[in-house]
Amino acid sequence: MSEHVRVVIVDDEPLARQHIADRLAHEEQVEVVGEAGDGLDAVEVIRRLRPDIVFLDVQMPGLDGIDVVDTIGADEMPATIFTTAFDQYALKAFDRAAVDYLLKPFDDERFSQAFRRARKTLELQEVDRMARRLRSLLQEEEGERPAAVPPPQYLDRIPIETRGQVRVVPVAKIDYITASGPYAELHVGDQAYAVRERMQTLEERLDPNVFLRVHRSVLVRLDRIDAMLRSPGGDYGVRLKDGTKLSVSRARRDELERRLGVTG
């Protein structure tokens, strides 16, 4: 990576672009090489200028920020920091390999945190590029074709916005998820983290070989289950290895038993 970091700013509001440019003026070795006010222009500018980092507004006329990434391709995008006024876009942003996202309005400290994370990502990407180049050369010498890397199908981390900061919860650490009004609660040990997302969306984005929806309001990690339960009244449930008890609907019982290898 060169000493100077080249940045493109994309937002349909000129004042918002200016605010980002003003903040970048306080960062060392940064050059704003281009701006765009809508998604179509953003695709052209990013492809033409090939910046190191792009600040990308989510909501824009025509192509929105998510569409911009999908049009260019996540693998071809520079390190991306999404900016948005709505935290429900967080999952989509991280699913598109965003480095971070800024929830408007954001302060100088939060901005600097996101920018530092993007710069760190550039350093890691450079190491990764060198490793891939070396593997490719070795494969060519051995007469092998480079293996295609399949795109990730399921979430492996979920961003949580709390007090103006983003905390990323690894999916591997989640024991179970429950619905709580417009939120879902991620349960990690004795901690619970609220995310504004529907259970249906989470169910679709989590690996079905790992998680199963056992109730309308419960998703559980299968390897955390210690025992199946049945009350005298005929209700079903499961007990997790930490002692937590969760309800199981009658409609989900057969599928759960099949997945656990329970025979009648």
N, C-alpha and C positions, 0 to 999 in steps of 0.2 A: 504493500500500500504506500502511496506517495505521502510526503509529509503533509501536504495540504488536503483537507477533506472537502470534496466537492458536493454541494447540496442543491437540491431542487425543492421548491416550496409549491405545494398545490392546495389551493383553497379558492372557493368561488367568491369570497369576501376580500377585497383588496386590503382592508384594515387588518384582517386576520393574518394575511401574508406579511404585512409590514411589521406586525407585532413579533412574528417569528424571526424575521430578518433582523429586527432590533436586538433580540435576545442573542442571536448568533453572532452579532457584532462584538459581543463580550467574550466569545469563545476563541481560543487560540488556533491559528492555522486553519481557518474555515473560509471557504469561498462560496457564496451563493451564485451558482452558474446559470440558474434559470428559474422561471416561475410559470405557473399555469392556473387559469381560472375555471377550468372545467375538465371533465374526465377525458374527452377526446384530445384536447390539447395536451393533457398530462401524458397520455400514451405516446404522443409524438415527441414531446420534450424529453421524456425519460429514455426512449429508444435512441434519440439523436445524441443526447449529451452524456448518457451513461454515467450518472452521478454516483457517488459513494453512498449517500444517504438521501432519502426523500421523506419530507413531511407531507402526509397525504390526508386530506379531509375526507371523511366518510360520506357525508351527504352533499352531493353536488348535482346540478341539472345534467341530464343526459346520462353519461356513465358515472356511477358513484365510485367511491374509493375502492370498494370490494371488486367492482367490475373492472377497474383499471388493472388491479393485480391479476385477475383472471384472464384479461385480454393479453397482457404482456407475458404472463406465466410466472408463478411464484419463484421458480428456479432462476428466472432472468431478472427478477426485481432486485434493485439495490436494497440495502438495509432500510427498512420501512418503519416509520413512526406514524401511526394513525392519529388523527385529531378528530374528536367527536364531542358533541354535546349530550350524547345518549349512551349510557353505559351498557345497554343491551347489545351493542355492537362489539363488545369486547371479545366474546367467543369467536365470532366470525373473523375478527381482526387477527387473533392469535392463530386461528385455523389457517389463515393465509400467510403464516410464518412472519408475522409482524414482530419487530424487536420490542416494541412497547406501544402504548397508546396514551394520549393525553386527553383527559376529560376537561372540556372547556367549561368555565374559564380556569386556566392553570396558572400557577405562580412561578416565579423564577427558579425556586428550588426544585420543583417537580420537573420543569423543563430541563434543567441541567442534569437531573438524574436520568431522564430518558435519553438525552444526548450522549451522556457518558456510556450508557448501556449500548447505544448504537455504535459508538467508536470501538468499544470492546468487542462487539460482534464483528466489526471489520477485521480486527486483528485475528480473531478466531477463524474467520472465513479465509483469510490469507493462508493460515496454516493448513486448513482443510483443502484449499486448492492445491497447495504444494503436495500434500499427501495423495490426492487423487491423481495428480500429474505423474507422480512416481509410480503409483499402482498401474496406471495406463501404460507407462513405458515398460514396466516389468511384464505386463500381459502381452504387449506387442512382441517383446523379445522371445516370449514363450509360445508365440503364435496363437494366443487366445484372444477372443473378442471380449472387450470390456463388458461386464455384466450390467444389465440395465437395473437401475435402482428404482423399485416401485414407489410411487408417492405414498405418504402416510395416509391410512384410511381412517384411523380413529384418533381421538384426542389423547395426548399423553400428558397434558397439563391444562389447567383451567385458571384463567386470570381472575382475581378478586380485587375489586376497587374498594379500598377502605381509607377514609380520611385523606383523600387526595393522592393516595399511593396505590400502586399495583402490587399485589402479592400473587405469586404463581404457585398454585397447589398441584403437586405431581399426582396424576391419577393413580399411580401405583400405591400411594399412601392412603387413598380414600377407602374407608371400611364400608360405608353405605351412604345413600343420598335420600333425603326425605323432602316432600313438597311442603312449602310453608307460604300459603297465599300466592302472590305473584313471584315469589322467590323459591329457589331450591336451596337446601342446606347440605353442604358437604361435610360429612362427619369423618374426622381424622383423629383417631385416638379419643381423647377427652375434649377435643376442640371442634367447633362447628363454624363454618364459614358460609355466609349467605351470598348467593349469586342470582342476579335477575335473569333467570332463564327457565323455560318450561321443561317439565320432566320429559315430555315427548321428544324435545330437541336433544336433551342429554342422552336419552336412551338410544337415539339414532346415532349419536356421535361417539358413544363408548363401545368398546369391543364386546360383542355379544357372547364371546367365549369366556369373558371375564366377569361381566356384570349381567344380572338378570332382574327384570322388573317383577317383583313378587306381589306387588299390590299397586293400586292406582297411585299411591303416594310414596312408594318405596322402591328404590333400586339398591340391590345389595351385591357386594363382591362375593362371588361364590366360594372362594377359598377362605373366606372369613367365617363361613357357617360351620358351627360345631354340631348342631343337632336340629332335627325337625320336631315340632311340638304339636300336640293336639289337646285341646281343652275338653272337659266333660261335656260342654255345650256344643261341641263339634267345630269350634273355630280352630284355624290353623295358624302356625307361626314358626319362626326359627329362632334359635339362640346362637349368637355369635360367640367366638372364642373368648371375647372379653366379658361375656355375660349379658350383653345387650339382647333384648327380645324384640322382635319385629313381627308385625302381622303379615300373613300370607293369605291372599284371596283364594276362594275355592277354584276360580277359573284358572289360577296360576299354579295350583298345587301339583297337577300332573306334570307340567313342564319342569317344575323345580325338582320333583322326584326323579324324572328322567335325567336331568342334568347332573344330579348328585349320584346317580347310579343306584337309587333306592328301588328295590324290587318288592312287589306286594306279596 
